[in-house]
């Protein structure tokens, strides 16, 4: 049996071609699936439980998808609501859905799948480390749901599923798996489609359709002129993947080593990928916690002598400030300067040695409170404006691009976990609620 | 010659908060075969500032791509991170000298 999945784009908020969506709807898919999040933009969003994308953008796109869903009478699902997939963001999407249901006059059954993890559960679990970090058990923690939890949500008969954090792939693979599609194909096709039309020749057009069956999957881009080729499709396995052949999911992993990609006109047919079940069921955890507050200060050096000696100047300024700050300020703080124009991006790995016209010196102050970070920046202000390269010279004045030169950046969050958590039952760490909007 | 001149395209990107992956796209099979031989994992690891033994290497024949993945010294978005999406690491590889 064929399961046809419509994927409007890689993430809600990124935009998609309306014409391509209309063509996708005309193809009568069995479900509309879209991802809502990722850790791609860093720890801030999970740390704060907020969305990277504007509410207005998400609502405008969700409106289009709710209209398409109503026309088709099939489920519409979103995974990892509001970038981080925290409970608060599932509720945020619920609020948007509620407003739209009213505006569009739709009656709907909505299922909400929650992924937040109470600290006590994580503390009691036998976490397995994936490396790279020692676990810090504080802040916000979510678990990534897989196909089992999404299946539970779909089995409620919901018209719309708003899921918290889950794997990008499970959003797509669940219905094909429920319909008996080839398991390797279900996960592989989901991986190929999770970024929408990124697997085609026109990545920004968004919309793709994937047909799943008992032996493989077929992918097609909906934008006119956009083509999926064996190259664009197979190359997508490289993207944001540390391993281009293996993808870990709750309950097992996908192995595409033996996959074969064949062109069928503007579509691509893929067979041969394998699903390898794991002996036990684990879900991946993501955590982000507050580590301090930051203020930045920016000065521009244009004087050729200072530009040529920028690194030396920053070293001398840092040494001077470090003594002064420890004398004047209590509490933990850190001041770091990055020299824009020399090596701000790559640090000590930089190999280029061209001397630019000017350099920007970006000071980043991290302290225990925003007030303290701001105070330290104010202390640094006159020095970064006038610090001389040598003692016996006239005081220089550099450029401040605006007033005040310092900017409060707010809280700084860091990722705290790279671990998986074993579960006796897939729903043990997830919560499902349904509601009817009339 | 520099790798950047020999490769069709080099890109890098974060692969989760703790890994970065660099893809070296070769123009054709001949270029791929030659670079597979000339491009040493040790040299790549040194340029990326990561231990060789932690650097994963994949040679993907049907795409003519050599892929390297390595753990970030500093997790994405942490205080000392300089490039959230890790997309500038590609320039370090582009600057690598490849023996004739």
Interface residues (C-beta under 8 A of the other chain):
Chain A: X39 X40 X41 X42 X43 X44 X130 X131 X132 X133 X231 X234 X235 X238 X239 X240 X241 X242 X243 X244 X245 X261 X291 X292 X334 X336 X338 X344 X345 X346 X347 X348 X349 X351 X352 X364 X366 X412 X413 X414 X415 X418
Chain B: X13 X14 X15 X16 X17 X18 X19 X21 X23 X47 X48 X49 X56 X58 X60 X62 X63 X65 X67 X69 X71 X72 X75 X76 X77 X78 X79 X80 X82 X83 X84 X85 X88 X89 X91 X92 X95
